[in-house]
Amino acid sequence: MEEDSTRFLESVLAEVLAHLEPPKDGRIRHDWSPGSLRKTTDLDLPLVGSGLERVLDDIRTYLRQAVRTDQPGFMNPLWGGLTPEGLAGELVTAATNTSMYTYEIAPLASLIETAVLDRMRQHLRMPHGAGTLTTGGSNGNLMGVLCARQAALPASGHDGFDGRSWCMFVSKEAHYSVAMAANVLGLGRANLIKVDTDDQGRMDPSALDDAIRREASLGRKPLCVVATSGTTVRGAFDPIDGLADVCEAHGVWLHVDAAWGGSCLFSSTHRHLMDGVERADSVCWDAHKMMGLPLVCSAFIVKRAEVLRAACAHGNEAHYLFHDDAEDQDLGRLSLQCGRRNDALKLFLAWRSRGDAGWGALVDRYMDLAAHLAERVRSEPHLELVGEPVWTNVCFRHVPEALPYLGEAIDAHNAALRAALLEEGRFMISRADLDQRVVLRSVIANPAVEASTLDDLVDHVLRLARTLPTDAGSQVEGPRT
Ligand SMILES: Cc1ncc(COP(=O)(O)O)c(C=O)c1O
């Protein structure tokens, strides 16, 4: 590499490391509108470039406005924080830029990906099978349904199928990506049946059984049941054993969406949440969520390797890429992607550094922190815990004394409270609907979070809530999500 390029990259690394220091003003986010960002940032793509010095300035500008997802106050989505192994893995992956489709172009990377997937499969207690790293749980769910279709209708990949005569089942609290899978695979969202949950947000196996029978009586065949291990808002775990009984009785593929909750398998205390997962046909599990790897790092695992292989078959069209003599080594034959980055390395490095014991300790620590936050919420007279946490999702809301006990007014007040938190920029937690109420959802998935962070969060919520007009009805903006 040229000397200039080396100096440039050293400067970039120095900027990045400086950026990772805690923000001096304590803000993890600035409330800039798209209009003001556009005005204050040069977004022109020039006809003639102006060299690396300008690029360094652009990087500084970018870093200045970036939301500090590495900081403890970031508890908004189901991921966050930054680990040295994760960042190191990303750097090495980018520097050695390869594609995972063939062994010849990604030799050790292919072995590493296989090793990581095998280990995840062991935790799922699936001694046989295969898998692939995907772009995330959404894609993993799509692949689960695709494999279900492949298993039910082996010729469908070639001949197509009549999607409208099939249906699939999911809990009412499942992730929206399952609806997208129904769309993409040609069943249509109308043929995605949302099954009732119990008071803890878990799919009810007998309601599933009823739903399958009802749809069958209407002429729709069951293609797939998607169970969720760790729902997005509440963190509920569907009872896999009970659902597997129903799936076996009806001969239906069982896919488990463990994008968020899969990491419980590392903890001897909490792995019971996924009891029965070894009976599933396929599972997706995001390492970029609770395991803290940088986006993206997500596994899709299937019990019958031949189903995945057949689902990803494309005839002999890629004769320029895949050759028979390397069939067993080329991971591209188990993937829907062609070019695919090496997401396995960062996971491998983190696993080497921590071991199973380290992951287990991380999960247990997060669960303790979630219990701490739940306890703080319970102890505050004006905070209400919405649902008992079983995972690290803690949903709560503020109920001011002055407000009449009117659902809508309290909903509006909490929506305004969340907007005020966002504007203040010290904490990011999300707003969701749970049990027909607007709640604030905080999740513990960020290694930087400590008990003191959560105490601060509660103090901030209470302080900001006092600054809001109690008639908050006028402050609700936009539809609830
Ligand atoms: C339960 C569940 N499944 C799937 C997904 C989608 O995962 P990804 O964002 O990796 O596509 C999410 C995302 O939050 C989720 O909560």
The ligand as an SDF file (V2000), in Angstrom:
LIG
                    3D

 16 16  0  0  0  0  0  0  0  0999 V2000
  -38.1950  -11.8310   17.1190 C   0  0  0  0  0  0  0  0  0  0  0  0
  -37.4430  -11.2320   15.9750 C   0  0  0  0  0  0  0  0  0  0  0  0
  -37.2880  -11.9450   14.8610 N   0  0  0  0  0  0  0  0  0  0  0  0
  -36.6400  -11.4610   13.7900 C   0  0  0  0  0  0  0  0  0  0  0  0
  -36.1060  -10.1960   13.8150 C   0  0  0  0  0  0  0  0  0  0  0  0
  -35.4160   -9.6600   12.6030 C   0  0  0  0  0  0  0  0  0  0  0  0
  -34.0660   -9.7290   12.7870 O   0  0  0  0  0  0  0  0  0  0  0  0
  -33.0660   -8.8890   11.8480 P   0  0  0  0  0  0  0  0  0  0  0  0
  -33.1900   -7.4720   12.2740 O   0  0  0  0  0  0  0  0  0  0  0  0
  -31.7450   -9.5040   12.1660 O   0  0  0  0  0  0  0  0  0  0  0  0
  -33.4770   -9.1170   10.4480 O   0  0  0  0  0  0  0  0  0  0  0  0
  -36.2350   -9.4120   14.9580 C   0  0  0  0  0  0  0  0  0  0  0  0
  -35.6600   -8.0550   14.9980 C   0  0  0  0  0  0  0  0  0  0  0  0
  -35.7190   -7.3640   15.9570 O   0  0  0  0  0  0  0  0  0  0  0  0
  -36.9260   -9.9350   16.0660 C   0  0  0  0  0  0  0  0  0  0  0  0
  -37.1240   -9.2230   17.1760 O   0  0  0  0  0  0  0  0  0  0  0  0
  1  2  1  0
  2  3  1  0
  2 15  2  0
  3  4  2  0
  4  5  1  0
  5  6  1  0
  5 12  2  0
  6  7  1  0
  7  8  1  0
  8  9  2  0
  8 10  1  0
  8 11  1  0
 12 13  1  0
 12 15  1  0
 13 14  2  0
 15 16  1  0
M  END
$$$$
